[in-house]
């Protein structure tokens, strides 16, 4: 190994821990800033508070809901009523699955860990601004399952637990489980065949039984996913998903455009030593630094251009990215010599990918935290209904450019209420229109205080809001 290669190896070893630290810093920031409440998150939070138990929107996804809601429900069952702690608990359920999965992947195969990192950076971090998304969990548990099946050799007890736990979670996660679980089921069966060959027809009973059960769970999950696609419980979700895919293709958004460019650079650097040397040169490093700075710092440098809802439109990436990376995993397992010389380069590029995407998320989360403070200021100083467009929140990071989450503003006002006495709710003008209210669903009617959720258990008092509404009516 020459001096240049030694420097490359050293850099690769240094970048990955730094990237993981920055990613972890974002996770902590997201949990403490209550970013789990963006869009559908605030409604789900309020629903769980009201039920004081698990709630699920769709039968085919209810395991995903249970995972998200588990820390919150546990806190409620333990007698926690403080809203700040309950928001924190909900954030844990929303943001901890991916770090946990990445830890599992690193434990199973540190050498191939970078592939899961690319999956995280290209898929999850391009589609996670709305933290409550069952597609997020389907993608995450795909990686922990795949790493155990392909790289977990021999099958250790902890790896077996990870595999069975992931397979169970995928059973009712998201419609995309049909496409993700079919290859996982096939690979489970192939692993059994491989072990029978290697051990002359007498594989380990523990290994064989675990793989057989996991394969059965994956086949069952694929069947459930197919049924949910053919017979959707909420047909409008399918139509909306298809529309968002079309929107994504023509308006990809900031992070996705950069991700595509970086993915192309990764491939070029991996297959062309000359390009890699240009990147590692002094001029290349300077140019790369400024490009990455612009990429990651965009929410801070140009806050008006931040469009969080674009990441909601990108949720198909949580299906496309793992399927695109599946052949890469299989190549490294069955034809490692093809990629042996490229592993270090790809690892380093993957680490930088994760780092920059995490920096973008940190800055976007800072914008969210500033808007939380602004919203709480409005909720403290006003009474009754406050029309959204009359406030500074109309152009905030909480507001979708297509207004698709406008129905959640009253829920968000409750979830982020700065005190137990609620005197004010922010509400979009769209849902104050009597004609709109006839045709569009909303969890409760803010014009009718009697329809507000019963949250007496947590000390939330809507009497001030009700009095303000009666005064306005008079």
C-alpha positions as CSV (number, residue, x, y, z in Angstrom):
1,X,0.0,0.0,0.0
2,X,1.5,3.3,-1.1
3,X,1.5,6.6,0.8
4,X,-1.6,7.9,-1.0
5,X,-3.6,4.7,-0.1
6,X,-2.5,5.0,3.5
7,X,-3.8,8.5,3.7
8,X,-7.1,7.4,2.2
9,X,-7.4,4.6,4.7
10,X,-6.7,7.0,7.6
11,X,-9.2,9.5,6.3
12,X,-11.9,6.8,5.9
13,X,-11.4,5.6,9.5
14,X,-11.7,9.2,10.8
15,X,-14.7,10.4,8.8
16,X,-17.1,7.6,9.7
17,X,-17.0,8.2,13.5
18,X,-17.4,11.9,12.9
19,X,-20.3,11.4,10.6
20,X,-22.0,9.1,13.2
21,X,-21.5,11.7,15.9
22,X,-23.1,14.4,13.8
23,X,-26.0,12.2,12.9
24,X,-26.4,11.3,16.6
25,X,-26.3,15.1,17.5
26,X,-29.2,15.7,15.0
27,X,-31.2,12.8,16.6
28,X,-30.8,14.3,20.0
29,X,-31.7,17.8,18.7
30,X,-34.8,16.4,16.9
31,X,-36.0,14.7,20.0
32,X,-35.6,17.7,22.3
33,X,-37.1,20.1,19.8
34,X,-40.3,18.0,19.5
35,X,-39.9,17.8,15.7
36,X,-41.9,14.6,15.9
37,X,-45.0,16.9,16.0
38,X,-44.6,18.2,12.5
39,X,-47.7,17.5,10.3
40,X,-49.4,14.2,11.1
41,X,-47.2,13.9,14.2
42,X,-49.2,16.4,16.3
43,X,-52.5,14.6,15.5
44,X,-51.1,11.2,16.4
45,X,-49.7,12.6,19.6
46,X,-53.0,14.1,20.6
47,X,-54.9,10.9,19.7
48,X,-52.6,8.8,22.0
49,X,-53.0,11.3,24.8
50,X,-56.8,11.1,24.5
51,X,-56.9,7.3,24.3
52,X,-54.1,6.9,26.9
53,X,-53.2,3.8,24.8
54,X,-52.0,2.7,21.4
55,X,-53.9,4.0,18.4
56,X,-53.5,2.9,14.8
57,X,-54.7,4.5,11.6
58,X,-54.5,1.5,9.3
59,X,-54.6,-2.3,10.0
60,X,-51.8,-3.0,7.6
61,X,-49.4,-0.6,9.4
62,X,-50.3,-1.0,13.0
63,X,-47.0,-2.5,14.2
64,X,-45.3,0.6,12.9
65,X,-47.7,2.7,14.9
66,X,-47.0,0.6,18.0
67,X,-43.2,1.2,17.7
68,X,-43.6,5.0,17.3
69,X,-46.1,5.2,20.2
70,X,-44.5,2.8,22.6
71,X,-42.3,5.3,24.7
72,X,-45.3,7.7,24.8
73,X,-47.8,5.0,25.9
74,X,-45.3,3.7,28.4
75,X,-44.8,7.1,29.9
76,X,-48.6,7.6,30.2
77,X,-49.0,4.2,31.8
78,X,-46.3,5.1,34.3
79,X,-48.3,8.2,35.3
80,X,-46.4,11.0,33.5
81,X,-48.7,13.9,32.7
82,X,-46.2,16.7,32.1
83,X,-46.5,17.7,28.4
84,X,-42.8,18.4,27.9
85,X,-41.9,14.9,29.1
86,X,-44.6,13.3,26.9
87,X,-43.4,15.2,23.8
88,X,-39.9,13.9,24.6
89,X,-41.2,10.3,24.9
90,X,-43.0,10.6,21.6
91,X,-39.8,11.9,20.0
92,X,-37.9,8.9,21.3
93,X,-40.3,6.6,19.5
94,X,-40.1,8.5,16.3
95,X,-36.3,9.1,16.1
96,X,-34.6,6.2,17.8
97,X,-35.4,3.3,15.4
98,X,-32.8,4.3,12.7
99,X,-29.9,4.8,15.1
100,X,-30.7,1.5,16.7
101,X,-30.8,-0.2,13.3
102,X,-27.5,1.4,12.3
103,X,-25.9,0.1,15.5
104,X,-27.1,-3.4,14.7
105,X,-25.7,-3.2,11.2
106,X,-22.3,-2.0,12.5
107,X,-22.2,-4.8,15.1
108,X,-23.0,-7.4,12.4
109,X,-20.6,-6.2,9.8
110,X,-18.4,-3.1,10.4
111,X,-16.7,-3.6,7.0
112,X,-20.0,-3.2,5.1
113,X,-21.5,-0.7,7.5
114,X,-21.1,2.1,4.9
115,X,-23.8,0.5,2.7
116,X,-26.4,1.0,5.4
117,X,-25.1,4.5,5.9
118,X,-25.8,5.3,2.2
119,X,-29.3,3.9,2.7
120,X,-29.8,6.2,5.6
121,X,-28.3,9.3,3.9
122,X,-30.0,8.8,0.5
123,X,-33.3,7.4,1.7
124,X,-34.2,8.2,5.3
125,X,-32.6,11.7,5.5
126,X,-34.2,12.7,2.3
127,X,-37.7,11.8,3.5
128,X,-37.8,12.1,7.3
129,X,-38.8,15.7,8.1
130,X,-42.2,14.3,8.9
131,X,-41.0,11.8,11.5
132,X,-44.3,9.9,11.7
133,X,-44.0,7.8,8.6
134,X,-44.4,4.1,8.5
135,X,-42.3,3.9,5.4
136,X,-39.4,5.0,7.5
137,X,-39.6,1.9,9.7
138,X,-40.1,-0.4,6.8
139,X,-36.8,0.9,5.3
140,X,-35.0,0.8,8.6
141,X,-35.9,-2.8,9.5
142,X,-35.0,-3.9,5.9
143,X,-31.4,-3.1,6.7
144,X,-31.1,-4.9,10.0
145,X,-32.8,-8.0,8.4
146,X,-30.6,-7.9,5.4
147,X,-27.3,-7.6,7.3
148,X,-28.1,-10.5,9.5
149,X,-29.1,-12.8,6.6
150,X,-26.2,-11.8,4.3
151,X,-23.4,-10.9,6.7
152,X,-24.3,-12.5,10.0
153,X,-22.2,-15.7,9.7
154,X,-22.4,-17.6,11.9
155,X,-25.8,-16.7,13.2
156,X,-25.1,-15.6,16.8
157,X,-27.9,-15.5,19.4
158,X,-28.1,-11.7,19.4
159,X,-28.2,-11.6,15.6
160,X,-31.0,-14.1,15.6
161,X,-33.0,-11.9,18.0
162,X,-32.3,-8.9,15.7
163,X,-33.5,-10.8,12.6
164,X,-36.7,-12.2,14.3
165,X,-37.5,-8.8,15.8
166,X,-37.0,-7.0,12.5
167,X,-39.1,-9.6,10.6
168,X,-41.9,-9.2,13.1
169,X,-41.8,-5.4,12.9
170,X,-42.0,-5.6,9.1
171,X,-45.1,-7.8,9.3
172,X,-47.4,-4.8,9.6
173,X,-45.3,-1.8,8.6
174,X,-46.2,-0.2,5.2
175,X,-47.4,-1.3,1.8
176,X,-43.8,-1.2,0.5
177,X,-43.1,-4.3,2.7
178,X,-44.4,-6.3,-0.3
179,X,-41.4,-5.2,-2.4
180,X,-38.9,-5.3,0.5
181,X,-39.9,-8.6,2.1
182,X,-40.0,-10.7,-1.1
183,X,-36.2,-10.5,-1.5
184,X,-35.6,-10.9,2.2
185,X,-37.7,-14.1,2.2
186,X,-35.9,-15.4,-0.8
187,X,-32.5,-14.7,0.8
188,X,-33.6,-16.4,4.0
189,X,-34.4,-19.6,2.0
190,X,-31.1,-19.3,0.1
191,X,-29.1,-19.0,3.3
192,X,-30.7,-22.2,4.5
193,X,-29.6,-23.9,1.3
194,X,-26.1,-22.5,1.6
195,X,-25.7,-23.8,5.2
196,X,-27.0,-27.2,4.2
197,X,-24.3,-27.4,1.5
198,X,-21.6,-26.1,3.7
199,X,-22.5,-28.5,6.5
200,X,-23.3,-31.5,4.2
201,X,-27.0,-31.4,4.7
202,X,-26.9,-30.9,8.5
203,X,-27.1,-27.2,9.3
204,X,-27.4,-25.9,12.8
205,X,-30.9,-26.5,14.1
206,X,-30.9,-23.0,15.7
207,X,-29.7,-21.3,12.6
208,X,-32.1,-23.3,10.3
209,X,-35.1,-22.7,12.5
210,X,-34.5,-19.0,13.0
211,X,-34.0,-18.5,9.2
212,X,-37.1,-20.6,8.5
213,X,-39.3,-18.6,10.9
214,X,-37.9,-15.3,9.5
215,X,-38.5,-16.4,6.0
216,X,-42.1,-17.3,6.9
217,X,-42.6,-13.9,8.5
218,X,-41.2,-12.1,5.4
219,X,-43.5,-14.1,3.1
220,X,-46.5,-13.3,5.3
221,X,-45.5,-9.6,5.4
222,X,-45.2,-9.6,1.6
223,X,-48.8,-11.0,1.4
224,X,-50.1,-8.4,3.8
225,X,-48.4,-5.7,1.8
226,X,-49.8,-6.9,-1.5
227,X,-53.3,-7.1,0.0
228,X,-53.0,-3.5,1.3
229,X,-51.9,-2.4,-2.2
230,X,-54.8,-4.2,-4.0
231,X,-57.4,-3.3,-1.3
232,X,-56.2,0.0,0.2
233,X,-57.9,0.9,3.5
234,X,-57.7,4.6,2.6
235,X,-57.8,4.9,-1.2
236,X,-57.0,8.6,-1.1
237,X,-53.6,7.8,0.4
238,X,-52.7,5.7,-2.7
239,X,-53.8,8.5,-5.0
240,X,-51.8,11.0,-3.0
241,X,-48.7,8.8,-3.0
242,X,-48.8,8.5,-6.7
243,X,-49.2,12.2,-7.2
244,X,-46.3,12.9,-4.8
245,X,-44.1,10.6,-6.8
246,X,-44.8,12.5,-9.9
247,X,-44.2,15.8,-8.1
248,X,-40.8,14.5,-6.8
249,X,-39.6,13.6,-10.3
250,X,-40.1,17.2,-11.5
251,X,-39.4,19.1,-8.3
252,X,-36.9,17.0,-6.3
253,X,-36.0,19.6,-3.7
254,X,-32.6,20.7,-2.3
255,X,-31.3,17.6,-0.5
256,X,-32.4,15.1,-3.2
257,X,-30.7,17.1,-6.0
258,X,-27.5,17.1,-4.0
259,X,-27.9,13.4,-3.1
260,X,-28.2,12.5,-6.8
261,X,-25.0,14.6,-7.5
262,X,-23.1,13.0,-4.7
263,X,-24.2,9.5,-5.6
264,X,-22.8,10.1,-9.1
265,X,-19.6,11.4,-7.6
266,X,-19.3,8.3,-5.4
267,X,-19.6,6.0,-8.4
268,X,-17.1,8.0,-10.4
269,X,-14.6,8.0,-7.6
270,X,-15.1,4.3,-7.0
271,X,-14.5,3.3,-10.6
272,X,-11.9,5.9,-11.6
273,X,-8.8,6.4,-9.6
274,X,-8.0,9.6,-11.4
275,X,-11.2,11.2,-10.3
276,X,-10.6,10.0,-6.7
277,X,-7.1,11.6,-6.8
278,X,-8.6,14.9,-8.1
279,X,-11.1,14.9,-5.2
280,X,-8.3,14.2,-2.7
281,X,-6.1,17.0,-4.2
282,X,-5.8,20.4,-2.6
283,X,-8.0,22.2,-5.1
284,X,-10.6,19.3,-5.1
285,X,-10.8,19.5,-1.3
286,X,-11.4,23.2,-1.3
287,X,-14.1,23.0,-3.9
288,X,-15.7,20.1,-2.1
289,X,-15.7,21.9,1.2
290,X,-17.5,24.9,-0.2
291,X,-20.0,22.7,-2.0
292,X,-20.7,20.6,1.1
293,X,-21.0,23.8,3.2
294,X,-23.6,25.1,0.8
295,X,-25.4,21.8,0.8
296,X,-25.6,21.4,4.6
297,X,-26.0,25.0,5.6
298,X,-28.8,25.9,3.2
299,X,-31.6,26.1,5.8
300,X,-29.6,28.6,7.8
301,X,-28.2,30.6,4.8
302,X,-31.5,30.8,3.0
303,X,-34.3,30.0,5.5
304,X,-37.0,31.3,3.1
305,X,-36.3,28.4,0.7
306,X,-36.8,25.7,3.3
307,X,-39.6,23.4,2.1
308,X,-40.0,20.5,4.6
309,X,-43.0,19.1,2.8
310,X,-40.7,18.2,-0.1
311,X,-39.3,15.4,2.1
312,X,-42.8,14.1,2.5
313,X,-43.0,13.8,-1.3
314,X,-39.7,11.9,-1.3
315,X,-41.0,9.0,0.8
316,X,-40.8,6.7,-2.2
317,X,-37.0,6.8,-1.7
318,X,-37.5,4.6,1.4
319,X,-38.5,1.9,-1.1
320,X,-36.3,2.7,-4.1
321,X,-33.0,3.2,-2.2
322,X,-32.9,-0.2,-0.4
323,X,-33.8,-2.0,-3.7
324,X,-31.1,-0.1,-5.6
325,X,-28.5,-1.0,-2.9
326,X,-29.5,-4.6,-2.6
327,X,-27.3,-5.7,-5.6
328,X,-24.4,-3.9,-4.0
329,X,-24.8,-5.9,-0.8
330,X,-25.0,-9.2,-2.8
331,X,-21.9,-8.2,-4.8
332,X,-19.9,-7.6,-1.6
333,X,-21.1,-11.0,-0.2
334,X,-20.7,-13.2,-3.3
335,X,-18.2,-11.4,-5.5
336,X,-16.1,-9.4,-3.0
337,X,-13.1,-9.2,-5.3
338,X,-15.0,-7.1,-7.7
339,X,-15.2,-4.3,-5.2
340,X,-12.3,-5.0,-2.8
341,X,-10.2,-2.0,-4.0
342,X,-13.2,0.3,-3.8
343,X,-14.4,-0.4,-0.3
344,X,-12.3,2.3,1.3
345,X,-13.3,5.0,-1.2
346,X,-17.0,4.2,-0.9
347,X,-16.8,4.1,2.9
348,X,-15.3,7.6,3.0
349,X,-17.7,9.0,0.5
350,X,-20.7,7.5,2.4
351,X,-19.5,9.0,5.7
352,X,-19.3,12.5,4.1
353,X,-22.8,11.9,2.6
354,X,-24.2,11.1,6.0
355,X,-22.4,14.0,7.6
356,X,-23.7,16.6,5.2
357,X,-27.2,15.4,5.2
358,X,-27.2,15.4,9.0
359,X,-25.9,19.0,9.0
360,X,-28.8,20.0,6.7
361,X,-31.2,18.3,9.2
362,X,-29.6,20.0,12.1
363,X,-30.1,23.4,10.5
364,X,-33.6,22.6,9.4
365,X,-34.4,21.5,13.0
366,X,-33.0,24.7,14.3
367,X,-35.5,26.5,12.0
368,X,-38.2,24.3,13.4
369,X,-37.2,25.2,17.0
370,X,-37.4,28.9,16.2
371,X,-40.8,28.5,14.8
372,X,-41.9,26.5,17.9
373,X,-40.9,29.5,20.0
374,X,-42.8,31.8,17.7
375,X,-45.9,29.7,17.8
376,X,-45.8,29.4,21.6
377,X,-45.5,33.2,21.8
378,X,-48.7,33.5,19.8
379,X,-50.5,30.9,21.9
380,X,-49.4,32.8,25.1
381,X,-50.5,36.2,23.9
382,X,-53.8,35.6,22.0
383,X,-57.2,34.3,22.8
384,X,-59.7,32.3,20.7
385,X,-59.0,31.3,17.1
386,X,-56.1,32.9,15.4
387,X,-56.2,32.7,11.6
388,X,-52.9,31.3,10.3
389,X,-52.4,33.9,7.6
390,X,-52.6,36.7,10.1
391,X,-49.5,35.4,11.9
392,X,-45.8,35.0,11.1
393,X,-46.4,31.2,11.0
394,X,-47.9,31.4,7.5
395,X,-44.4,31.4,6.0
396,X,-42.8,29.2,8.6
397,X,-41.1,25.8,8.3
398,X,-44.2,24.4,10.0
399,X,-46.4,25.3,7.0
400,X,-46.5,23.1,3.9
401,X,-46.2,25.0,0.5
402,X,-49.2,22.9,-0.8
403,X,-51.2,23.4,2.4
404,X,-51.7,19.7,2.7
405,X,-51.1,19.7,6.5
406,X,-53.2,22.8,7.2
407,X,-55.8,20.6,9.1
408,X,-53.1,19.9,11.8
409,X,-52.7,23.4,13.1
410,X,-55.2,23.1,15.9
411,X,-53.6,19.8,17.0
412,X,-50.1,21.4,16.8
413,X,-51.4,24.3,19.0
414,X,-52.6,21.8,21.6
415,X,-49.4,19.6,21.4
416,X,-47.1,22.6,21.8
417,X,-49.2,24.6,24.3
418,X,-46.8,26.5,26.6
419,X,-49.1,26.0,29.6
420,X,-52.0,23.9,30.8
421,X,-54.5,26.7,30.3
422,X,-55.2,26.8,26.6
423,X,-56.7,30.1,25.5
424,X,-55.9,30.1,21.8
425,X,-55.6,27.8,18.8
426,X,-54.0,28.7,15.5
427,X,-56.2,27.5,12.6
428,X,-55.9,27.7,8.8
429,X,-58.5,29.9,7.1
430,X,-59.1,27.0,4.8
431,X,-60.7,25.0,7.6
432,X,-62.6,27.9,8.9
433,X,-64.6,28.0,5.7
434,X,-68.0,26.3,6.3
435,X,-68.1,24.8,2.8
436,X,-64.6,23.3,3.2
437,X,-65.5,21.8,6.6
438,X,-68.4,19.9,4.9
439,X,-66.2,18.1,2.5
440,X,-62.7,17.8,4.2
441,X,-62.0,15.7,7.3
442,X,-60.6,17.2,10.4
443,X,-60.1,15.6,13.9
444,X,-62.3,18.1,15.6
445,X,-64.0,21.4,14.8
446,X,-62.1,24.3,16.4
447,X,-65.3,26.4,16.0
448,X,-67.1,24.1,18.4
449,X,-65.2,23.8,21.7
450,X,-67.3,20.9,22.8
451,X,-65.6,18.7,20.1
452,X,-62.1,19.4,21.4
453,X,-60.3,16.3,22.7
454,X,-60.7,15.5,26.4
455,X,-57.3,15.9,27.9
456,X,-58.3,16.5,31.5
457,X,-56.0,13.7,32.6
458,X,-53.0,15.9,31.8
459,X,-54.5,19.1,33.3
460,X,-55.1,20.8,30.0
461,X,-57.9,23.3,30.4
462,X,-59.8,24.6,27.4
463,X,-62.2,26.8,29.4
464,X,-60.3,30.0,28.4
465,X,-60.5,29.1,24.8
466,X,-64.2,28.2,25.1
467,X,-64.9,31.6,26.8
468,X,-63.1,33.5,24.1
469,X,-65.2,31.7,21.4
470,X,-68.4,32.5,23.2
471,X,-67.4,36.1,23.5
472,X,-66.6,36.3,19.8
473,X,-70.0,34.7,19.0
474,X,-71.7,37.4,21.1
